[in-house]
Amino acid sequence: MRDFLKSVNRIVVKIGTSSLIHPNGKVNLDGIDQLAFVLTDLRNKGKEVILVSSGAIGVGMDKLRIAERPKEIPVQQAVAAVGQSELMHIYNQRFLGYSQQTAQVLLTRDVVDFPESRRNVINTLEQLMAMDILPIINENDTVAVDEMDHTRKFGDNDELSAIVAQLMNADVLIMLSDIDGFYSANPSEDKQAVLYSTVSTINQTLMDQAGGNGSRFGTGGMISKLKAAQRILDAKSAMVLANGKPPRIIFDILAGVEVGTLFKEGLHE
């Protein structure tokens, strides 16, 4: 059922804040280093890779020694600005250790909603990959807030990663989170919760089973992941939701191993 993953070429990987930040709020340097190793090795195999990374506010909170995610929008913007710079510094350091050049691309929804801007984004990403440069995409948190202009905000990087996968006609979106996949209920609260190996249609029952929000360091929850998966299904593509600790699970996913939850039309669940 997952053999097609062995031959995919264009891959979008989304890494969540929970995979970049330890529960104590400190940056997960080992996880970031493993991610850099895995994605560089995929590039060495000739794969086209785009990374969509959360974590700006989480890294900023660590840098500024802030224990709780700020509620005030201007403070969030300031923390994100500090965190994005620090996060890219860490990424650059780790990727260059494997001789892989990276580039930062910050997006807001209005950039991809307007045809000319959308073409520019696609052209930039295509050119970066043609130059063997790995794009690292994040939402521009310093300007993309609902209070300023609701048309600018993606909502979270789950949706952003699905939009990037759509724009770039990716073969698969690999979404790494802090949970093993999509369950029938919250596995930390319900011991009878069942992990779905495959999902081919997203209905209201699944949306009701999602519930909940993200961690105190990030914004994404399971509902946002299902919405992202719906975009992928609409685009006739595929998405795998899996636990990003450790990021080496990407190798298993692309080897066709049945880990996480595969979202793809035409599956026999």
C-alpha positions as CSV (number, residue, x, y, z in Angstrom):
1,M,0.0,0.0,0.0
2,R,2.9,2.4,0.8
3,D,5.3,1.2,-1.9
4,F,4.7,4.3,-3.9
5,L,6.6,6.3,-1.2
6,K,9.8,4.6,-2.2
7,S,9.7,6.4,-5.6
8,V,8.5,9.9,-4.6
9,N,10.8,12.7,-5.7
10,R,9.5,16.0,-4.5
11,I,9.0,16.0,-0.7
12,V,7.7,18.7,1.7
13,V,8.6,18.1,5.3
14,K,6.8,20.0,8.1
15,I,8.4,19.9,11.5
16,G,6.3,21.1,14.5
17,T,7.4,23.1,17.4
18,S,7.0,20.1,19.7
19,S,9.8,18.4,17.7
20,L,12.1,21.4,18.0
21,I,11.6,22.3,21.6
22,H,12.0,20.1,24.6
23,P,9.1,20.0,27.2
24,N,11.2,22.2,29.4
25,G,11.3,24.9,26.8
26,K,14.9,24.4,25.7
27,V,15.9,23.9,22.0
28,N,16.2,20.3,20.9
29,L,19.6,20.5,19.3
30,D,19.9,16.8,18.8
31,G,16.5,16.7,17.0
32,I,17.5,19.6,14.7
33,D,20.9,18.0,13.9
34,Q,19.1,14.7,13.0
35,L,16.7,16.6,10.8
36,A,19.5,18.3,9.0
37,F,21.3,14.9,8.5
38,V,18.2,13.2,7.1
39,L,17.1,16.0,4.8
40,T,20.7,16.4,3.5
41,D,20.9,12.7,2.8
42,L,17.7,12.8,0.9
43,R,19.2,15.7,-1.2
44,N,22.3,13.5,-1.7
45,K,20.0,10.8,-3.1
46,G,18.6,13.3,-5.6
47,K,15.4,14.1,-3.9
48,E,13.9,17.6,-4.0
49,V,13.2,18.7,-0.4
50,I,11.4,21.7,1.1
51,L,11.3,22.2,4.9
52,V,8.4,24.0,6.5
53,S,9.4,24.8,10.0
54,S,7.6,26.0,13.0
55,G,9.4,27.0,16.2
56,A,10.1,30.8,15.9
57,I,8.1,31.7,19.0
58,G,9.3,28.6,20.9
59,V,12.9,29.3,20.2
60,G,12.4,33.0,21.0
61,M,10.9,32.1,24.3
62,D,14.0,30.1,25.1
63,K,16.3,32.8,23.9
64,L,14.5,35.5,26.0
65,R,14.0,33.1,28.9
66,I,10.2,33.4,28.8
67,A,8.4,30.5,30.4
68,E,4.9,31.0,29.1
69,R,3.8,31.8,25.6
70,P,2.8,35.6,25.6
71,K,-0.8,36.5,24.9
72,E,-0.2,40.0,23.7
73,I,0.2,40.2,19.9
74,P,3.1,42.8,19.9
75,V,5.0,40.6,22.4
76,Q,4.4,37.5,20.2
77,Q,5.7,39.4,17.2
78,A,8.8,40.5,19.1
79,V,9.5,37.0,20.4
80,A,9.0,35.5,16.9
81,A,11.4,38.0,15.4
82,V,14.1,37.0,17.9
83,G,13.3,33.4,17.6
84,Q,13.2,33.2,13.8
85,S,16.7,34.7,13.6
86,E,18.0,32.3,16.2
87,L,16.3,29.3,14.6
88,M,17.8,30.0,11.2
89,H,21.2,30.4,12.8
90,I,20.8,26.9,14.3
91,Y,19.6,25.5,11.0
92,N,22.4,27.0,9.0
93,Q,25.0,25.7,11.5
94,R,23.6,22.2,11.5
95,F,23.0,21.9,7.7
96,L,26.4,23.4,6.8
97,G,27.9,20.6,9.0
98,Y,26.6,18.3,6.3
99,S,27.6,20.7,3.4
100,Q,24.0,21.6,2.6
101,Q,23.2,25.2,1.9
102,T,19.8,26.5,3.1
103,A,17.7,29.6,2.4
104,Q,15.0,31.3,4.5
105,V,11.6,32.0,2.9
106,L,9.0,33.8,5.0
107,L,5.4,33.8,3.6
108,T,2.1,35.3,4.4
109,R,-1.2,34.2,2.9
110,D,-1.6,37.2,0.6
111,V,1.6,36.2,-1.1
112,V,0.2,32.9,-2.3
113,D,-3.4,34.3,-2.9
114,F,-2.4,36.7,-5.7
115,P,-1.4,35.1,-9.0
116,E,1.7,37.2,-9.6
117,S,3.0,36.8,-6.1
118,R,2.2,33.1,-6.2
119,R,4.3,32.7,-9.4
120,N,7.2,34.5,-7.8
121,V,7.1,32.2,-4.8
122,I,7.0,29.1,-7.0
123,N,9.8,30.5,-9.2
124,T,11.9,31.3,-6.1
125,L,11.5,27.8,-4.6
126,E,12.1,26.1,-8.0
127,Q,15.3,28.1,-8.5
128,L,16.6,27.4,-5.0
129,M,16.1,23.6,-5.5
130,A,17.8,23.9,-8.9
131,M,20.7,25.5,-7.2
132,D,20.9,22.6,-4.7
133,I,19.7,24.9,-1.9
134,L,17.2,23.6,0.6
135,P,14.4,26.1,1.3
136,I,13.3,26.5,4.9
137,I,9.8,28.1,5.0
138,N,8.0,29.7,7.9
139,E,5.1,32.0,8.2
140,N,6.1,35.6,8.7
141,D,4.8,35.8,12.3
142,T,5.9,39.4,12.7
143,V,3.2,40.6,10.3
144,A,0.8,37.6,9.9
145,V,-1.7,38.2,12.7
146,D,-5.5,38.1,12.6
147,E,-5.7,41.5,14.3
148,M,-3.8,43.2,11.5
149,D,-5.4,41.5,8.5
150,H,-7.1,38.1,8.5
151,T,-6.2,37.5,4.8
152,R,-2.5,37.5,5.7
153,K,-2.5,34.6,8.1
154,F,-2.4,30.9,7.2
155,G,-3.6,29.9,10.7
156,D,-0.6,27.7,11.5
157,N,2.2,26.0,9.7
158,D,0.2,22.8,9.2
159,E,-1.9,24.6,6.7
160,L,1.1,26.5,5.3
161,S,2.9,23.2,4.6
162,A,-0.1,21.8,2.7
163,I,-0.4,25.0,0.7
164,V,3.4,24.8,-0.2
165,A,2.9,21.1,-1.1
166,Q,0.0,22.2,-3.4
167,L,1.9,25.1,-5.0
168,M,5.0,22.9,-5.7
169,N,3.1,19.8,-6.8
170,A,4.9,17.8,-4.1
171,D,4.6,14.0,-4.3
172,V,4.1,13.8,-0.5
173,L,3.9,15.9,2.6
174,I,5.5,14.4,5.6
175,M,4.1,16.1,8.8
176,L,6.2,15.5,11.9
177,S,4.5,16.1,15.2
178,D,4.7,14.8,18.8
179,I,2.1,12.1,18.3
180,D,2.4,8.7,16.4
181,G,-0.4,9.5,14.0
182,F,-4.1,10.2,13.9
183,Y,-6.0,8.4,16.7
184,S,-9.7,7.7,17.2
185,A,-9.4,9.6,20.5
186,N,-6.6,11.4,22.5
187,P,-4.3,8.4,23.4
188,S,-3.0,10.2,26.5
189,E,-6.6,10.3,27.9
190,D,-8.2,7.2,26.3
191,K,-6.3,3.9,26.5
192,Q,-8.8,2.4,24.0
193,A,-7.8,5.0,21.3
194,V,-6.9,3.4,18.0
195,L,-4.2,4.6,15.6
196,Y,-5.5,4.9,12.1
197,S,-3.0,3.5,9.6
198,T,-4.7,5.0,6.6
199,V,-7.3,7.7,6.0
200,S,-8.8,8.2,2.5
201,T,-11.7,10.5,3.4
202,I,-12.0,13.2,6.1
203,N,-15.5,13.5,7.5
204,Q,-17.2,15.1,10.4
205,T,-16.7,12.0,12.6
206,L,-12.9,12.3,12.2
207,M,-13.0,16.1,12.8
208,D,-14.9,15.4,16.0
209,Q,-12.3,12.9,17.1
210,A,-9.5,15.4,16.5
211,G,-10.3,18.0,19.1
212,G,-7.7,19.9,21.2
213,N,-5.1,22.5,20.5
214,G,-1.3,22.4,20.3
215,S,1.4,22.8,22.9
216,R,2.2,25.9,24.9
217,F,5.1,26.6,22.6
218,G,3.2,26.1,19.3
219,T,-0.2,26.7,17.7
220,G,-1.1,23.5,15.8
221,G,-3.5,20.8,17.0
222,M,-4.9,17.7,15.4
223,I,-7.8,19.7,13.7
224,S,-5.3,21.8,11.9
225,K,-3.5,18.6,10.7
226,L,-6.8,17.2,9.4
227,K,-7.5,20.5,7.5
228,A,-4.0,20.2,6.0
229,A,-4.7,16.6,5.1
230,Q,-7.9,17.7,3.4
231,R,-6.0,20.1,1.2
232,I,-3.6,17.3,0.2
233,L,-6.5,14.9,-0.6
234,D,-8.1,17.6,-2.7
235,A,-4.9,17.9,-4.6
236,K,-4.8,14.1,-5.2
237,S,-1.5,13.9,-3.3
238,A,-0.5,12.1,-0.1
239,M,0.4,13.1,3.4
240,V,2.0,11.1,6.3
241,L,1.5,12.2,9.9
242,A,4.1,10.7,12.2
243,N,6.0,11.3,15.4
244,G,9.0,13.5,14.7
245,K,11.1,12.2,17.6
246,P,13.4,11.2,16.1
247,P,13.4,12.8,12.6
248,R,15.1,9.6,11.2
249,I,11.5,8.3,11.0
250,I,11.5,10.0,7.6
251,F,13.7,7.3,6.2
252,D,11.2,4.6,7.4
253,I,8.3,6.6,5.8
254,L,10.0,6.8,2.5
255,A,10.9,3.1,2.6
256,G,7.2,2.3,2.8
257,V,7.2,1.2,6.4
258,E,3.8,1.5,8.0
259,V,4.4,4.1,10.6
260,G,2.2,7.0,11.3
261,T,-1.0,7.7,9.4
262,L,-1.1,7.8,5.6
263,F,-3.7,10.2,4.1
264,K,-4.4,9.3,0.5
265,E,-7.4,8.8,-1.7
266,G,-8.3,5.4,-3.0
267,L,-7.1,3.4,0.0
268,H,-8.9,0.5,1.6
269,E,-9.0,1.3,5.2
